[in-house]
Amino acid sequence: MVGISPGRRDIPQIRSLAVLPLQNLSGDQTQEYFADAMTEELITELSRLSALRVISRTSVMRYKKTDKPLPEIAQELGVDGIVEGSVIRSGDRVRVTAQLIYAPRDSNLWAQTYDRDLSDVLTLQSSVASAIAEEIQAKMTPQEQEHLRSLRPVNRKDLDAYLDGRFHFGKADELQLRKGFEQEFAEEERKAVADFEQAIREDPHYIPAYLAIFEMMTGLMDAIPDLDSKARAAVARALELDDSVAEAHLDNARLLLGDWNWQAAGKEYKRALELNPNSADAHVEYSDYLDLMAGEKTRAGQKELELAQPLDPVHFRSGDFFPAGLSIDQRQQYVDEREPNNFLLRALLGRAFQEAGRYKEAVEQYMKTLKILGFDDQARILQDGYARGDYKSAIRAWLKVYVATSNRHHMPKFFAAWLYANLGDKGGGFCFAGTRVQRARWRHDSSQGRPDLGSYSLRSQIHRIDSASGAAALVHMSIVARLVRLAAFSLALLPILALGQAQPTGQITGTIRDSQGAVIVTRTASWPTPIRS
């Protein structure tokens, strides 16, 4: 290990950091996933330090291979320190070079080069994190110090299997929802799961592989029948192996929320934030949880959003997943100029226009969405109505085909429910291609209002948009997966959300049946006392 440090006397105070994507200098493009994984691990280790504010991965990845000056990047991210560096992997050896820069002056405060065996990559990252914390004199709790000392080695076969899984997961994400690529998507998904399971067989204590299986369950329209059970088992095992992993508690909170276990979900959100106060995902999802439990926007929920925003400033998004504060026309300009081929943002922009009663613009966005995904036949249905000027009828005609198609193409059926509700066809919102809420009973306090579906916040689910390909990288809690995979929770709440009913209290009972009337699941839960803040 070699390095430089100018000494402590002139070290400026640094309380916020951004780790820019480490450059892959291996001369092998297949090692890009390794470099990205090293970046993510370093961010994770630094994020554990409560004395530092560390920018999330989703905000920094846009600066991969950027030529922007570091002071400009720091200003955009709202930080005073930047960590940048490179990775070279050759066989079983890894060299990492990292440097800490005080961005306002663009001055190098510290630099180190580490040569290690591949099995020591995790301890290498903890060494880098410890060195940076020491250099900026960041206070570490005894628990944080112990964690950085306790990371265990990983073997090459394990790591390679995990990285192969990440590669196939990324390919599946690019292919999902696209017409004509259903088989390729399913194959990439199968390979990803197999690779993660192989990593677990190589090292049953390798927690990232367990959490990756859960990430697939929530991030993809899965075609693998038993992925849900695999993901649940994976999260449970990760917590058994290490109860101090914040992401495992966050994943468990998501599962508990889908199981209507409100109180336990809340505890898990709190535990995740205790372990990683720099998790923008946890802050935003806990905000949604607090508002959901209260049946209204809360000050506590708003506070969580305020904590999340500086942690993920670039990709902090409003309830419609656009940068916060944009009008509907500004959203359209944003998509047209910056992410014209992003089918997700096109679809949500169309929904926003539809909610505003601007059906002509809504149809235009839906047609663009369908063409991006390759559903030209459905786009023609909209085009026919558009040519006649009968925009609402065009949307109705399209939705009939969309819902039928969703059974074959893993398309989000709940999206059709939203659109039906905004057409005034609220009854249609409860029928998702034969899967429907059979009954939902609730008592309510008429003095408390309930936001409608269009305004209710589910903003935490989209964390990363790949602007180059336009494919949405649905990470962790994608809105698609959350509402589809957690159907018993979502469908039971849909009548309340879509119809603007008053806040429910007491008990909710929901039964989900398939198109033949067979019961899929029935759940009853007590709604908690509303949270006041």
VENKA-V283421 format. One record per run of one state. SS is the DSSP state (@ for helix, = for strand, . for the rest). FROM is the first residue (numbers start at 0). LEN is the number of residues. If there is no record, write none. Layout:
BEGIN
ss->{SS/SS}
from->{FROM/FROM}
len->{LEN/LEN}
END
This chain:
BEGIN
ss->{./=/./=/./=/./@/./=/./@/./@/./=/./=/@/./=/@/./@/./@/./@/./@/./@/./@/./@/./@/./@/./=/./=/./@/./@/./@/./@/./@/./@/./@/=/./=/./@/./=/./=/./@/./@/./=/./=/.}
from->{0/1/5/15/19/22/24/28/47/52/54/56/63/69/77/80/90/92/102/105/106/117/135/141/150/155/175/181/202/206/219/226/241/245/258/261/275/279/294/298/309/316/317/322/323/327/338/342/355/358/373/375/388/390/409/412/422/425/430/432/434/444/458/461/463/465/471/473/478/485/486/499/503/513/518/527}
len->{1/4/10/4/3/2/4/19/5/2/2/7/6/8/3/10/2/10/3/1/11/18/6/9/5/20/6/21/4/13/7/15/4/13/3/14/4/15/4/11/7/1/5/1/4/11/4/13/3/15/2/13/2/19/3/10/3/5/2/2/10/14/3/2/2/6/2/5/7/1/13/4/10/5/9/6}
END
